[in-house]
């Protein structure tokens, strides 16, 4: 069950009423929601998000939201289906409570890897999730580093797509990289890595990878040069950890001086923890789009918070200001 303590009659409650903005969350990542609220100087909206005895989602919003500008913080991370259902029921509840606008803040968008029919008789699940959110009553979506950028086109409502590169910038600068090379672990990550290369004035390399199964890949070739240089492996997510560990290993085998990894979403399923601990990377940076207890992570893994970026985006959406302004800002 989740929900914030009831705010008193002080300035925070008055500010919420004056601005018409409310922040709510399900059970997916309450800590991130609280961090965003702290950045905004707002209390977390009062809501009970629990379960009926048979496991069905049970929700009650316990504060006035009539005419409000509502933001629901809910990454659809594992358990994906549970978190999607909570988000849908929260949207429906707030819509029926006469909210003016509802923005789903989905830092990690589940099912993003099912964005096309790559073989016969398979679904396009990310399109289905987009339809569900829209039909539930969502007016806008705010997300970070979609696995497939074209998913924005699956929605018939506005989508604000943020890039986590800006929140990694300070941590990367502290590494004091020597002649850095940004490395894409596969061709699909090349566009993201090209943007990193431009921001860091770094050369770029790409691994030619072949997927053998859903959780198994094989590296064929390295396009580019990494010998004697510091390598920054960039990707949008680490799921089982196989691809990113292979990229770090190949970079080292090809003569890289040091290897660092930056990945937005630390899904970290299966043997990912072990693979990261054993891979030759000196440090692995992930954001907190997905909740993890720091004590459960390998020592080389560092979490960089996405809360300031999301808070500034929420402010700008609420004020009808440009969100693209944030693309090249540091956090």
C-alpha positions in Angstrom: 0.0 0.0 0.0 1.3 3.5 -0.8 0.3 7.1 0.0 1.7 10.2 1.5 1.1 11.6 5.0 -1.7 14.1 5.0 -0.3 17.6 4.5 -1.2 20.3 7.1 -2.8 23.7 6.4 0.6 25.3 5.7 2.1 26.8 2.5 2.6 23.6 0.7 -1.1 22.7 0.6 -1.9 26.3 -0.5 0.7 26.1 -3.2 -0.8 22.9 -4.6 -4.3 24.5 -4.7 -2.9 27.6 -6.3 -0.9 25.9 -9.0 -3.4 23.2 -9.6 -0.6 20.5 -9.7 -0.7 17.2 -8.0 1.8 14.3 -8.0 0.7 10.7 -7.4 2.4 7.4 -7.5 1.6 3.7 -7.5 3.8 1.0 -5.9 6.3 0.8 -8.7 8.8 3.4 -7.5 7.6 5.4 -4.5 11.1 6.6 -3.6 11.5 8.2 -7.0 8.2 9.9 -6.7 9.2 11.3 -3.3 12.5 12.6 -4.7 10.6 14.3 -7.5 8.2 15.9 -5.0 11.2 17.1 -3.0 12.7 18.7 -6.1 9.4 20.5 -6.8 8.7 21.4 -3.2 5.3 19.7 -3.3 3.8 16.9 -1.1 2.9 13.6 -2.7 -0.8 13.3 -3.4 -2.7 11.2 -0.9 -3.8 7.9 -2.4 -4.3 4.3 -1.2 -3.0 1.9 -3.8 -3.5 -1.7 -2.5 -5.0 -5.0 -3.4 -8.3 -6.8 -2.8 -8.0 -10.2 -1.2 -8.1 -11.8 -4.7 -5.2 -9.7 -5.9 -7.2 -7.1 -7.9 -5.9 -3.5 -7.7 -7.8 -1.4 -5.2 -7.3 2.4 -5.3 -8.8 5.4 -3.6 -7.6 9.0 -4.0 -8.0 10.8 -0.7 -7.6 14.4 -1.7 -9.4 16.9 -4.0 -8.2 16.7 -7.6 -11.1 18.5 -9.4 -9.6 20.6 -12.2 -6.1 19.7 -11.3 -3.0 19.1 -13.5 -2.1 15.5 -12.4 1.2 13.7 -12.9 1.4 10.0 -12.0 4.9 8.7 -11.4 4.9 5.0 -12.4 7.7 3.2 -14.3 6.3 0.0 -15.8 9.3 -2.1 -14.6 9.1 -5.6 -13.3 6.6 -6.8 -12.2 5.5 -5.1 -15.5 1.9 -6.3 -15.7 1.2 -5.4 -12.0 2.6 -1.9 -12.5 0.8 -1.3 -15.8 -2.5 -2.3 -14.2 -1.9 0.1 -11.3 -1.2 2.9 -13.7 -4.3 2.3 -15.7 -6.5 2.1 -12.6 -4.9 5.3 -11.2 -5.6 7.1 -14.5 -9.2 5.9 -14.6 -9.7 6.9 -10.9 -8.3 10.4 -11.4 -10.2 11.0 -14.6 -13.5 10.1 -12.9 -12.6 12.5 -10.1 -12.7 15.4 -12.6 -9.0 16.0 -13.1 -8.3 18.5 -15.9 -5.3 16.8 -17.3 -3.5 13.5 -16.5 0.2 13.0 -17.5 1.6 9.5 -17.1 5.3 9.9 -16.0 6.7 6.5 -17.1 10.5 6.7 -16.7 10.9 3.1 -17.9 8.4 2.0 -20.5 7.8 -1.7 -20.3 7.2 -3.8 -23.5 9.2 -1.3 -25.5 11.2 -4.1 -27.1 8.0 -5.4 -28.8 7.7 -2.5 -31.1 7.3 -4.4 -34.4 6.5 -7.7 -36.0 9.9 -9.2 -36.4 8.4 -12.6 -37.3 5.0 -14.0 -38.1 2.1 -14.3 -35.6 3.6 -12.1 -32.9 2.0 -9.0 -31.2 3.2 -5.4 -31.2 2.8 -5.1 -27.4 4.1 -1.6 -27.0 1.3 -0.3 -29.3 -1.2 -2.2 -27.2 0.2 -0.5 -24.0 0.0 2.9 -25.8 -3.7 2.2 -26.7 -4.5 1.1 -23.1 -3.0 4.3 -21.6 -4.9 6.5 -24.1 -8.2 4.7 -23.6 -7.9 4.8 -19.8 -7.9 8.6 -20.0 -4.2 9.6 -20.1 -3.7 13.0 -21.8 0.1 13.0 -22.1 3.1 10.8 -21.5 6.5 11.7 -20.2 9.2 9.0 -20.5 13.0 8.6 -20.7 15.1 6.8 -23.3 12.6 4.6 -25.0 14.1 1.4 -26.3 12.6 2.3 -29.7 12.0 6.0 -30.4 9.3 5.3 -32.9 7.0 4.2 -30.0 6.2 7.9 -29.7 4.2 7.5 -32.8 2.1 4.7 -31.3 0.3 7.3 -29.2 -2.4 9.7 -30.4 -1.6 12.0 -27.5 1.5 14.1 -26.9 4.7 12.3 -25.8 7.7 14.0 -24.2 10.7 11.8 -24.7 13.7 12.8 -22.4 17.3 11.7 -22.7 19.2 10.6 -19.6 22.5 11.7 -21.1 22.2 15.0 -19.3 22.1 13.4 -15.9 25.1 11.3 -16.6 27.3 14.3 -17.7 28.7 15.3 -14.3 29.6 11.7 -13.3 31.3 11.1 -16.7 33.3 14.3 -16.3 34.6 13.2 -12.9 36.0 10.1 -14.6 38.5 12.4 -16.5 38.5 10.1 -19.6 41.7 10.0 -21.7 40.9 10.3 -25.4 37.4 8.8 -24.9 35.7 6.6 -27.4 32.0 6.0 -27.1 31.1 2.4 -28.0 27.6 1.2 -29.2 27.1 -2.4 -28.0 25.0 -3.0 -31.2 23.9 -1.1 -34.3 20.6 -0.2 -32.7 22.3 1.9 -30.1 24.4 3.8 -32.7 22.1 6.9 -32.9 22.2 7.3 -29.1 25.9 6.8 -29.0 26.4 9.4 -31.9 24.7 12.0 -29.7 27.0 11.1 -26.8 30.0 11.4 -29.1 29.0 14.9 -30.1 28.4 16.0 -26.5 31.8 14.6 -25.4 33.7 15.5 -28.5 34.7 11.8 -28.6 35.2 9.2 -31.4 32.7 6.5 -31.9 32.9 2.7 -32.3 30.2 0.1 -33.0 30.0 -3.6 -32.2 28.4 -5.9 -34.8 26.2 -8.2 -32.7 24.0 -11.0 -33.8 21.1 -12.1 -31.6 21.0 -15.9 -31.2 18.0 -16.0 -28.8 16.0 -13.6 -26.6 18.7 -13.7 -23.9 21.8 -14.7 -26.0 23.9 -12.7 -28.4 27.2 -13.1 -30.3 29.6 -10.3 -31.1 31.0 -10.6 -34.7 33.1 -7.5 -35.3 34.3 -4.2 -33.8 33.9 -1.2 -36.1 36.3 1.5 -35.0 39.4 1.7 -32.9 39.7 1.6 -29.1 43.3 0.7 -28.5 45.0 2.8 -25.8 41.9 4.8 -25.1 39.2 5.0 -22.5 36.0 3.5 -23.7 32.5 4.5 -22.6 29.9 1.8 -23.5 26.5 3.4 -24.0 23.1 1.7 -24.0 19.5 2.4 -23.0 19.1 -0.6 -20.7 20.8 -3.5 -19.1 18.5 -6.5 -19.0 20.3 -9.8 -18.6 23.7 -8.0 -18.9 25.1 -10.3 -21.6 25.4 -7.7 -24.4 26.9 -5.0 -22.2 29.4 -7.4 -20.5 30.4 -8.7 -24.0 31.0 -5.1 -25.2 33.2 -4.4 -22.2 35.1 -7.6 -22.7 35.7 -7.0 -26.5 36.8 -3.4 -25.8 39.4 -4.7 -23.3 40.5 -7.4 -25.7 41.0 -4.8 -28.4 43.4 -2.8 -26.1 41.1 -0.3 -24.4 42.8 1.4 -21.4 39.8 1.6 -19.2 36.1 0.7 -19.8 33.1 2.4 -18.3 29.4 1.6 -18.9 26.4 4.1 -18.9 23.0 2.6 -19.3 19.7 4.4 -18.5 17.6 1.5 -17.3 19.0 -1.1 -15.0 16.4 -3.8 -15.5 19.0 -6.4 -14.1 17.2 -9.7 -14.4 18.6 -13.2 -14.5 22.3 -13.3 -14.0 22.8 -9.6 -14.7 24.3 -8.9 -11.3 27.0 -11.6 -11.6 27.8 -10.6 -15.2 28.3 -7.0 -14.3 30.4 -8.0 -11.3 32.6 -10.2 -13.4 32.9 -8.0 -16.5 36.1 -6.0 -17.0 34.3 -2.6 -16.8 35.8 -0.2 -14.2 32.5 1.4 -13.4 28.8 0.9 -14.4 26.4 3.9 -14.2 22.7 3.4 -14.2 19.8 5.8 -13.3 17.0 5.2 -10.8 14.2 4.8 -13.4 13.9 1.3 -11.9 14.1 0.8 -8.1 17.2 -1.1 -6.7 18.6 -1.3 -3.2 22.1 -0.1 -3.4 23.3 -2.8 -1.1 22.1 -5.4 -3.6 24.2 -4.0 -6.5 27.8 -5.0 -7.3 30.4 -2.5 -5.9 31.2 -1.1 -9.4 27.6 -0.1 -10.1 26.6 3.5 -9.3 23.1 4.9 -9.4 22.6 8.4 -10.8 19.2 10.0 -10.0 16.8 11.0 -12.8 14.6 13.0 -10.3 15.9 16.5 -11.1 15.4 16.0 -14.8 11.9 14.7 -14.4 11.0 17.4 -11.9 12.1 20.1 -14.4 10.2 18.4 -17.2 7.0 18.3 -15.0 7.4 22.0 -14.2 7.8 22.9 -17.9 4.8 20.8 -19.0 2.7 22.3 -16.3 3.7 25.8 -17.4 3.3 25.0 -21.1 7.0 25.7 -21.7 9.4 23.9 -24.0 10.7 20.5 -22.8 13.3 20.2 -25.5 15.2 23.0 -23.6 16.2 20.2 -21.1 17.9 18.1 -23.8 21.3 19.9 -23.5 21.1 20.9 -19.8 23.2 19.3 -17.1 21.7 17.9 -13.9 
